[in-house]
Amino acid sequence: MQSHNSTQISNLDRVLGIFLAAFSMFVVGYTASRVLLIQSTSQGTPVESTVTPHQASMWSDLGQ
């Protein structure tokens, strides 16, 4: 019984660790992109030139 409980706690710890890592990566990525956009707009660069277009629009020139 003792090892079964420790395995459940270990699995729960793994799930929480993965969730916290993914959430942290999301927060860092979101913050970095916001900082990049704010810096580019404060320097006078239009936002449209710093945003990556959707994948479908990047391939649209190939069909023409």
LINHUHU-V162420 format. One line per field, one symbol per residue. phi: phi as a letter, one per 20 degrees, with the letter a starting at -180 (. if undefined). A space follows every 10 residues. Layout:
phi: ???
This chain:
phi: .fffffffff ffffffffff ffffffffff ffffffffff ffenfffged efffgfffef fffe
